[in-house]
Amino acid sequence: MKIGLALGSGAARGWSHIGVINALAAQGIMPDIVCGTSIGALVGASYVANNLAGLEQWVRSLTRLETARFFEINTSLNGFVNTERLHNFLNCYVASDEALIENTGKHYAAVTTALETGREIWMTEGPILEAVWASISLPGMFPAIRINNRWLADGGLVNPVPVSVCRALGAEVVIAVNLNGDIVGKHFQKNNNVAKPVNPVISKITDLVSEYGLNVFSRDANSPQPPGMFESIAGSLNIMQDRITKSRMAGDPPEILIAPRLSHIGLLEFYRAEEAIREGEQCVERVMPQLEQLLQN
């Protein structure tokens, strides 16, 4: 029986995929087919390239300051990610530039989106890092990448949880990890106990956009303040991915659905890997009776 693992998009919440993979392995379940979207493509690529242990060790040690260093003011306006630092990270903990998907020993696919047409593209061969970069290129944050005369961007725009890709590659049982099940509206629920982000880039851009908006559109001084730019981006992405995920999985549901509850982790809070990984492990424990019964049958 061929088992497929569909790893969904979800930015910083995606470190929970590491916990899911580890917990499945502890039960002797090794997927034959691994398909990922966005952060799911990154973690999935690290797994099939046998670099997951190194990735886990690094993300567990990640701090707020280290996370902030991945972002910068980019005068070209292609995004806010320090691409050189990101490239070095991918080389160390995902794969080398020369590593090919077809040499991993597993069926792997990264989902991305063609910007000119909106078509869903499956990267199933060629350099692993190209596939990962194309899948994680979140508009406004990461610059799009050009492959085969197409500009490619984040796969979460079209297929946030790639169950269909696993089936197309031959999976008979699909285990899907959906990171978007409980996130709509959560970025607008204020919590005074949560520390504010220290990323100077995000803070400065948000302040500039807020100041512009307040100057252009006159507002009552006592009226509620509008959400910050990144709060609005996060909320919009959450709504989009939640709706697309529900629509796609209604037509092609997985045999096993794992849905970590990580709405308290923000879009860019990559330094919160410890709790994300732990929730991924606990989610597998919760579905193990269902999974064991399915595999026995």
C-alpha positions in Angstrom: 0.0 0.0 0.0 1.5 3.3 -1.1 1.1 6.1 1.5 1.1 9.7 0.5 1.9 12.6 2.9 0.4 16.0 1.9 2.1 18.8 3.8 0.1 22.1 3.7 1.0 25.7 3.7 1.1 27.9 6.8 4.3 29.9 7.1 5.7 29.6 10.7 3.1 27.0 11.7 4.7 24.7 9.2 7.4 23.6 11.6 4.6 21.3 13.0 5.2 19.1 9.9 8.5 18.1 11.5 6.6 16.8 14.5 4.2 14.9 12.2 6.9 13.2 10.2 8.8 12.2 13.4 5.7 10.8 15.1 4.7 8.8 12.0 8.3 7.4 11.8 8.2 6.4 15.4 5.1 4.3 14.6 6.9 2.7 11.6 5.0 4.7 9.0 7.2 6.0 6.2 5.4 7.7 3.4 6.2 6.6 -0.2 5.0 9.9 -1.6 5.7 13.4 -0.1 3.9 16.4 -1.6 4.2 19.9 -0.1 3.0 23.4 -0.6 5.0 26.4 0.6 6.5 25.6 4.0 5.2 22.1 3.5 7.3 21.8 0.4 10.4 23.0 2.3 10.0 20.6 5.2 9.1 17.8 2.8 12.2 18.4 0.7 14.4 18.4 3.8 12.8 15.0 4.7 13.3 13.3 1.3 16.9 14.7 1.1 17.6 13.2 4.6 18.3 16.5 6.2 15.3 16.7 8.5 17.2 16.1 11.7 19.5 19.0 11.0 16.6 21.2 10.1 14.8 20.3 13.3 17.9 21.1 15.4 18.3 24.5 13.8 14.7 25.6 14.0 14.5 24.6 17.7 17.4 27.0 18.3 16.0 29.9 16.3 15.5 33.1 18.2 13.5 36.3 17.4 16.7 38.1 16.6 17.8 35.4 14.1 14.4 35.4 12.5 14.5 39.2 12.1 17.8 38.9 10.3 16.1 37.1 7.4 14.2 40.3 6.6 15.4 43.6 5.2 14.3 46.7 3.4 14.5 45.7 -0.3 14.7 48.8 -2.5 13.8 46.7 -5.6 10.4 46.1 -3.9 10.6 42.4 -4.9 10.1 41.3 -1.3 11.3 41.7 2.3 13.4 38.5 2.6 17.2 38.5 2.6 17.6 36.1 -0.3 21.3 35.4 0.3 20.7 34.4 3.9 17.7 32.3 2.9 19.7 30.6 0.2 22.4 29.7 2.7 19.8 28.3 5.1 18.3 26.1 2.3 21.7 24.8 1.3 22.5 23.9 4.9 19.2 22.3 6.0 17.2 21.4 2.9 19.5 20.4 0.0 22.4 21.5 -2.1 22.0 23.4 -5.3 23.0 20.3 -7.3 20.5 17.9 -5.6 17.8 16.6 -7.9 14.3 15.5 -7.0 14.6 12.3 -9.0 17.6 11.1 -7.0 15.9 11.3 -3.5 14.6 7.8 -3.6 11.0 9.0 -2.9 8.3 10.5 -5.0 8.3 14.2 -4.2 6.4 17.2 -5.5 6.3 20.8 -4.7 3.2 22.8 -5.6 3.6 26.3 -7.1 1.6 28.8 -9.0 2.2 30.3 -12.5 1.7 34.1 -12.0 0.8 34.9 -15.6 -1.9 32.2 -15.9 -2.9 31.2 -12.3 -2.2 27.6 -13.2 -1.2 25.1 -10.6 2.3 23.7 -11.3 3.7 20.5 -9.9 7.5 20.4 -9.6 8.3 16.7 -9.7 11.8 16.7 -11.2 14.9 18.9 -11.5 16.7 20.8 -8.7 15.1 20.4 -5.3 15.9 24.0 -4.3 14.3 25.4 -7.4 11.1 23.6 -6.5 11.2 24.7 -2.9 11.9 28.3 -3.8 9.1 28.4 -6.3 6.6 27.0 -3.8 7.5 29.4 -0.9 7.6 32.6 -3.0 4.8 34.3 -1.0 3.8 37.5 -3.0 5.1 40.6 -1.3 7.5 38.7 0.9 9.6 36.5 -1.3 10.6 37.4 -4.9 9.0 35.1 -7.6 11.4 32.7 -9.4 11.5 32.2 -13.2 11.7 28.6 -14.3 11.0 27.4 -17.9 9.9 30.9 -19.0 7.3 31.1 -16.2 7.2 33.3 -13.1 6.3 31.0 -10.2 4.9 32.0 -6.8 3.6 30.4 -3.7 1.6 27.2 -4.2 -0.8 28.1 -1.4 -2.6 30.4 -3.9 -4.0 27.4 -5.7 -3.6 24.2 -3.6 -2.8 24.8 0.1 -3.0 21.1 1.0 -1.9 19.0 -2.0 -4.0 15.8 -1.5 -4.7 15.7 -5.2 -1.0 15.7 -6.0 -0.4 12.7 -3.8 -3.2 10.8 -5.5 -1.9 11.7 -9.0 1.5 10.3 -8.0 0.0 7.0 -7.0 -0.9 7.2 -3.3 -3.6 4.8 -2.1 -3.8 6.3 1.3 -3.3 10.0 1.9 -2.4 11.6 5.2 -3.0 15.3 5.0 -1.7 18.0 7.3 -3.9 21.1 7.2 -2.4 24.1 9.1 -5.3 26.5 8.2 -8.3 25.0 9.9 -8.6 27.3 12.9 -6.9 30.5 11.8 -9.5 32.8 10.2 -9.9 36.0 12.2 -7.3 35.0 14.9 -4.8 37.7 13.9 -7.4 40.3 14.9 -8.0 39.0 18.4 -5.8 41.1 20.6 -3.9 39.4 23.4 -2.0 41.7 25.8 0.1 38.7 27.0 1.7 38.1 23.6 4.9 40.1 23.0 4.9 42.4 20.0 7.1 41.5 17.1 10.6 43.0 17.3 11.3 42.9 13.6 12.3 46.5 12.8 11.4 46.1 9.1 7.9 45.0 9.8 7.4 47.7 12.4 8.7 50.5 10.2 6.7 49.5 7.2 3.5 49.1 9.2 4.0 52.6 10.8 4.6 54.2 7.4 1.5 52.6 5.8 -0.7 53.5 8.9 0.5 57.1 8.8 -0.2 57.3 5.0 -3.7 55.9 5.5 -4.5 58.3 8.3 -3.3 61.3 6.4 -5.2 60.5 3.2 -8.5 59.4 4.8 -9.7 61.7 7.5 -10.8 59.7 10.6 -12.4 60.4 13.9 -9.7 60.5 16.6 -11.8 58.2 18.8 -12.6 55.6 16.1 -10.8 52.2 16.2 -7.4 52.1 14.6 -7.2 50.1 11.4 -5.2 46.8 11.5 -1.5 47.0 10.6 -0.3 46.1 7.1 1.0 42.8 8.1 -2.0 42.0 10.2 -4.2 42.7 7.2 -1.9 40.6 4.9 -2.0 37.7 7.4 -5.7 37.9 7.8 -6.3 38.0 4.1 -4.0 35.0 3.4 -5.7 33.0 6.2 -9.2 33.6 4.7 -8.0 32.7 1.2 -6.2 29.5 2.2 -9.0 28.4 4.5 -11.6 28.7 1.8 -9.5 27.1 -0.9 -8.5 24.2 1.4 -12.1 23.5 2.3 -13.2 23.6 -1.3 -10.5 21.3 -2.6 -10.7 18.8 0.3 -14.5 18.6 0.0 -14.0 17.2 -3.6 -11.0 15.1 -2.7 -10.8 14.3 1.0 -7.8 12.5 2.5 -8.1 9.2 4.3 -6.5 10.8 7.4 -6.6 14.5 8.2 -4.2 16.0 10.7 -5.1 19.5 11.8 -2.7 21.1 14.3 -4.2 23.9 16.3 -1.6 26.7 15.9 -3.7 29.8 15.4 -1.7 31.5 18.2 1.5 31.4 16.1 1.8 34.4 13.8 2.7 34.3 10.1 6.4 35.1 10.7 7.0 33.7 14.2 9.4 31.1 13.0 11.2 31.1 16.3 8.2 29.3 17.9 9.2 25.9 16.5 9.2 24.1 19.8 5.5 24.4 20.4 4.7 23.8 16.7 6.7 20.6 16.5 5.1 19.4 19.8 1.6 20.0 18.5 2.4 18.1 15.3 3.5 15.1 17.4 0.4 15.2 19.5 -1.8 15.4 16.5 -0.4 12.2 15.2 -1.0 10.5 18.6 -4.6 11.6 18.4 -5.3 10.0 15.0 -3.2 6.8 15.5 -6.2 4.6 16.3 -7.9 5.7 13.1 -4.7 5.3 11.1 -3.9 1.8 12.5 -7.4 0.6 11.7 -7.1 2.0 8.1 -3.7 0.4 7.5 -4.9 -3.0 8.9 -7.9 -3.0 6.6 
